[in-house]
Amino acid sequence: MSDGRKDRAMNVVVTGATSFIGAAVARQLLQAGHRVFAVVRPMSGNLQHLKEQIPKGSQERIRILELDMEEIAGIKEELPCPADVWFHACWGGAGSENRTLRGVQQANVEGSLEAVRAAAETGCRRFLFTGSQAEYGICHQLITEETPCHPVSEYGKAKIDFAIRAEKLCRTLKMDYVHARIFSVYGPGDHPWSLVQSCLRTWRQGGEIKLGECTQWWNFLYIEDAAAALACLTEKGSPGCYNVAGRDTRRLREFVEEMHRLCKCQGSFFYGERPQNAEGLADLRPDITKIHRETGWEPKTPFAEGIYETLHCLPEDAPGKTSI
């Protein structure tokens, strides 16, 4: 950070704190000794998920603020002290169907810009946003932060729109703007309809799953590694865009078949029986040189280890036949 705050405990506002990524980042920040102000929706059904992430002995360093994003402009009145960093992981309509709805996605842009303004009011000097690989669109080459963005879905377009407008707004408000383009994250707590969760839940019960062709290049990053990367970016690295991804890039079929083996080959799967998703058939071949160079972060969890951890945390259910 530009004012020397990175060497002391920080006050960090986390919006979207009950989300898969938001809760994991809150935990990482608490483990590092920082203070967290977790913004959650009033009566959030996911609040327990956040509470389960709080490390022992750090309860006094987290304060839960129940605020709708429509009320975010008033957050300054809820804080007992100025904030240093704002980590924004609040973005509705991330599911496949909502990714095609322009109205839903543009509402996220406007709400998130209000969060930028609120961050400046609380004293923040750094605003970190959770972008997406969907911003790049259909790519078939190595993806660096300099790769041109041609998003296909309204979700990807909205993330780019926000990035452009937020960077300008942050410059006016004298805040650093950091844009983390997150690739495919998996692990305990992920959405039940994700590829990894769907496969593991189905096969554990001996069920069958219908898949797309799965011939594209893919990259997975375990949630703990993703959260560590994002926590690093709250205090390290120059302003700008960063790819947040793993180093293990293979054909998606190789990941699918490895998961099946780790499930002791229970259940079955069929390729070519599901249409493409909202972003189309993209190759995920991310380059993470920049984030490693600027923060020292490196992913640590092998895919098999992350899958074992995810299996261990799965709820007991019986999904039966599934398409993904």
matplotlib code that plots the C-alpha trace (Angstrom):
import matplotlib.pyplot as plt

x = [0.0, 1.1, 1.0, 3.0, 0.1, 1.0, 3.4, 0.8, -2.6, -5.2, -8.9, -10.5, -14.1, -15.3, -18.5, -20.0, -18.5, -20.8, -19.9, -17.6, -14.6, -15.6, -15.7, -12.4, -10.7, -12.1, -10.6, -7.2, -7.2, -8.1, -5.3, -2.9, -3.9, -6.0, -9.4, -12.4, -15.7, -17.9, -20.8, -23.7, -27.3, -29.8, -31.0, -28.6, -29.1, -25.3, -24.3, -23.5, -21.0, -19.1, -19.1, -17.7, -14.7, -13.7, -10.4, -10.4, -9.1, -9.9, -13.6, -12.8, -11.2, -14.3, -17.4, -20.5, -22.4, -25.9, -26.4, -28.1, -25.9, -28.6, -27.5, -23.8, -23.4, -24.1, -21.4, -19.2, -21.7, -21.4, -17.6, -15.8, -12.7, -11.4, -10.9, -7.7, -8.8, -12.1, -12.4, -15.5, -16.8, -20.5, -21.9, -25.4, -26.4, -23.2, -25.2, -25.2, -28.7, -28.2, -24.9, -26.9, -29.2, -27.9, -30.2, -29.1, -25.4, -25.6, -27.3, -24.2, -22.0, -24.0, -24.1, -20.4, -19.6, -21.5, -19.2, -16.2, -17.6, -18.4, -14.9, -13.4, -15.7, -14.4, -10.8, -9.7, -6.7, -7.1, -10.1, -9.8, -12.4, -13.1, -13.2, -13.4, -11.7, -15.1, -13.8, -11.3, -14.0, -13.1, -9.3, -7.2, -3.8, -1.8, -3.8, -1.8, -3.1, -2.3, -4.5, -7.3, -10.7, -13.6, -16.3, -19.2, -21.6, -23.3, -21.6, -18.1, -19.1, -20.4, -17.2, -15.1, -17.5, -17.1, -13.3, -13.0, -15.3, -14.0, -10.3, -11.2, -13.3, -10.6, -8.1, -10.3, -10.9, -7.2, -7.5, -5.5, -7.7, -6.7, -8.7, -8.3, -9.4, -10.2, -10.2, -11.9, -11.9, -13.1, -13.3, -15.5, -18.4, -18.6, -21.9, -23.5, -24.0, -20.3, -18.6, -16.4, -19.2, -21.7, -19.2, -18.1, -21.6, -23.0, -20.2, -20.0, -23.6, -22.8, -24.8, -24.3, -23.4, -23.8, -21.0, -20.0, -17.2, -14.6, -11.9, -10.9, -7.8, -8.7, -7.2, -8.4, -7.4, -8.2, -10.2, -7.5, -4.9, -7.3, -8.1, -4.3, -3.7, -6.5, -5.4, -1.9, -3.4, -5.1, -1.6, 0.9, 1.4, 1.0, -2.5, -3.8, -5.1, -3.9, -4.7, -5.5, -5.2, -3.3, -0.3, -1.9, -3.4, -4.6, -7.5, -10.7, -11.2, -8.0, -9.4, -12.7, -11.1, -8.8, -11.8, -13.5, -10.5, -10.4, -14.0, -12.9, -14.4, -17.9, -20.7, -20.4, -20.1, -20.8, -19.1, -20.9, -24.3, -24.6, -24.6, -21.9, -22.2, -22.9, -19.3, -19.0, -16.0, -13.1, -9.6, -8.4, -4.6, -3.7, -0.3, 0.3, 3.8, 2.6, 1.0, 3.9, 6.4, 4.6, 3.4, 5.4, 2.2, 2.3, -0.5, 0.4, -2.5, -2.2, -5.5, -5.8, -5.3, -8.0, -10.4, -9.8, -10.6, -13.7, -14.9, -14.4, -16.6, -19.5, -23.0, -24.7, -27.2, -28.2, -28.3, -29.0, -28.6, -27.1, -26.3, -23.6]
y = [0.0, 3.5, 4.9, 2.2, 0.5, -3.0, -3.5, -3.3, -4.8, -3.4, -2.7, -4.5, -4.2, -7.4, -7.2, -10.5, -11.9, -15.0, -16.0, -18.9, -16.6, -13.8, -16.1, -17.7, -14.4, -13.1, -16.2, -15.6, -11.9, -12.9, -15.5, -12.8, -10.7, -8.1, -6.8, -7.6, -5.8, -8.4, -6.9, -9.4, -9.1, -8.8, -12.3, -13.9, -17.6, -18.0, -16.3, -19.6, -20.4, -17.2, -17.9, -21.4, -19.8, -17.6, -19.0, -19.7, -16.8, -14.2, -13.6, -10.2, -9.1, -9.6, -7.5, -8.5, -5.6, -6.5, -4.1, -4.3, -3.1, -0.4, 0.9, 0.7, 4.5, 4.6, 2.1, 4.8, 5.3, 1.5, 1.5, 2.2, 3.3, 4.2, 1.4, 0.7, -1.7, -2.7, -6.2, -6.4, -9.9, -9.0, -9.7, -11.2, -13.4, -15.4, -18.6, -19.7, -18.4, -15.0, -14.5, -13.8, -11.2, -7.6, -6.0, -8.2, -7.7, -4.0, -3.6, -5.2, -2.6, 0.3, -1.2, -1.9, 1.7, 2.8, 0.5, 2.3, 5.6, 4.2, 2.9, 6.3, 7.7, 5.2, 6.2, 3.2, 3.7, 0.4, -1.2, -4.9, -6.3, -9.9, -10.0, -13.1, -15.1, -14.5, -11.0, -12.5, -14.3, -17.1, -17.5, -20.3, -19.0, -18.3, -15.7, -12.9, -9.7, -8.0, -10.4, -8.4, -8.9, -9.9, -11.1, -13.1, -13.2, -10.2, -11.3, -10.9, -7.6, -6.2, -7.1, -5.3, -2.3, -2.1, -2.4, 0.5, 2.8, 1.8, 2.4, 5.9, 6.6, 5.2, 7.5, 10.5, 9.4, 8.8, 5.0, 2.2, -0.1, -3.8, -6.1, -9.8, -11.9, -15.2, -18.4, -21.7, -22.0, -25.2, -26.6, -27.0, -24.5, -24.0, -23.9, -27.3, -26.9, -26.4, -29.1, -30.4, -30.4, -32.0, -34.8, -35.6, -35.6, -37.7, -40.3, -40.6, -42.0, -44.2, -42.0, -41.0, -37.5, -36.1, -33.7, -31.6, -32.7, -31.5, -31.2, -27.7, -26.7, -26.0, -24.7, -25.3, -23.4, -24.6, -22.2, -21.9, -20.9, -18.4, -16.8, -16.6, -14.8, -12.3, -11.7, -10.9, -8.4, -6.5, -5.3, -6.1, -5.4, -2.3, -1.2, -2.9, -6.3, -9.7, -13.3, -15.5, -19.1, -22.3, -23.7, -27.0, -26.6, -29.7, -30.9, -30.8, -34.5, -35.3, -33.5, -35.2, -38.7, -37.9, -37.0, -40.2, -42.2, -40.4, -41.4, -45.0, -45.2, -45.2, -44.0, -43.2, -40.2, -39.5, -36.9, -34.9, -34.9, -31.3, -28.0, -25.3, -22.8, -19.1, -18.2, -20.8, -23.2, -21.3, -22.6, -21.6, -21.3, -18.5, -17.0, -16.0, -14.6, -11.1, -11.9, -14.2, -11.5, -8.7, -10.5, -13.8, -15.8, -19.3, -21.9, -24.8, -27.4, -30.2, -31.0, -34.4, -33.0, -30.4, -33.0, -35.2, -32.1, -31.3, -34.9, -34.9, -31.8, -32.9, -33.0, -36.3, -36.4, -38.5, -36.4, -39.4, -38.6, -35.2, -33.1, -30.5]
z = [0.0, -0.7, 2.9, 4.8, 6.4, 5.1, 8.0, 10.7, 11.5, 9.2, 9.4, 6.4, 5.3, 3.5, 1.5, 0.4, 3.6, 3.7, 0.1, -0.8, -1.5, 0.9, 4.0, 3.1, 2.7, 6.0, 7.7, 6.1, 7.2, 10.8, 10.8, 9.7, 12.7, 10.9, 12.0, 9.8, 9.4, 7.6, 5.7, 5.4, 4.3, 7.2, 8.2, 5.8, 5.4, 5.0, 8.2, 9.8, 7.0, 7.9, 11.6, 11.0, 9.2, 12.2, 13.7, 17.4, 19.4, 16.8, 17.5, 19.1, 15.8, 13.6, 13.7, 11.6, 10.1, 8.8, 5.9, 2.5, -0.3, -0.9, 2.6, 2.0, 1.9, 5.6, 6.7, 8.1, 10.9, 11.8, 12.0, 15.3, 13.5, 10.0, 7.6, 5.6, 2.9, 1.3, -0.2, -2.4, -3.1, -3.3, -6.7, -7.3, -10.2, -10.6, -11.5, -15.2, -16.0, -14.4, -16.2, -19.4, -17.9, -18.5, -16.0, -13.2, -14.0, -14.5, -11.2, -9.7, -11.4, -9.9, -6.4, -6.5, -7.5, -4.4, -2.4, -3.9, -2.8, 0.7, 0.9, 0.4, 3.1, 5.6, 5.0, 2.8, 0.6, -1.3, -2.9, -4.0, -6.3, -7.3, -11.0, -13.2, -16.0, -17.9, -18.7, -21.2, -23.2, -25.5, -25.4, -26.8, -25.8, -22.6, -20.7, -19.1, -17.6, -21.0, -23.0, -24.7, -23.0, -25.2, -22.8, -24.1, -21.2, -19.6, -16.4, -18.0, -19.7, -16.4, -14.5, -17.2, -17.1, -13.4, -13.6, -16.0, -14.1, -10.6, -11.6, -12.7, -9.6, -7.3, -8.9, -8.2, -4.6, -4.1, -3.5, -5.1, -7.2, -7.4, -9.8, -9.2, -12.2, -10.4, -12.4, -11.5, -7.7, -5.9, -2.4, 0.6, 0.7, -3.1, -4.9, -5.1, -8.9, -9.7, -11.7, -8.8, -6.3, -8.7, -9.7, -6.1, -4.6, -7.5, -7.5, -3.7, -4.0, -7.0, -9.3, -13.0, -14.3, -17.8, -18.9, -21.9, -24.1, -21.5, -24.1, -23.3, -21.3, -17.7, -14.5, -10.9, -7.8, -4.2, -2.1, 0.6, -2.0, -3.7, -0.3, 0.5, -2.9, -2.3, 1.3, -0.1, -2.5, 0.3, 1.4, -1.3, -5.0, -7.1, -8.2, -11.3, -12.5, -11.4, -12.5, -9.6, -10.6, -10.1, -11.9, -12.8, -16.3, -18.2, -20.4, -18.3, -18.9, -17.0, -13.9, -14.3, -14.5, -11.6, -9.4, -10.5, -9.4, -6.1, -5.6, -6.0, -9.4, -8.0, -10.2, -13.9, -16.3, -19.9, -22.1, -24.8, -23.3, -22.1, -23.9, -23.4, -20.6, -20.9, -21.7, -24.5, -25.0, -23.6, -22.7, -19.3, -19.6, -17.1, -16.4, -12.8, -13.1, -12.1, -8.8, -7.8, -8.7, -6.8, -3.7, -3.5, -3.5, -4.8, -4.9, -2.6, -2.7, -5.3, -7.0, -5.4, -1.9, -2.5, -3.7, -0.6, 1.6, -0.4, -0.2, 3.5, 3.9, 1.6, 3.2, 3.3, 0.5, -2.5, -5.7, -8.0, -11.8, -12.5, -15.6, -15.5]

ax = plt.figure().add_subplot(projection="3d")
ax.plot(x, y, z, "-o")
ax.set_aspect("equal")
plt.show()
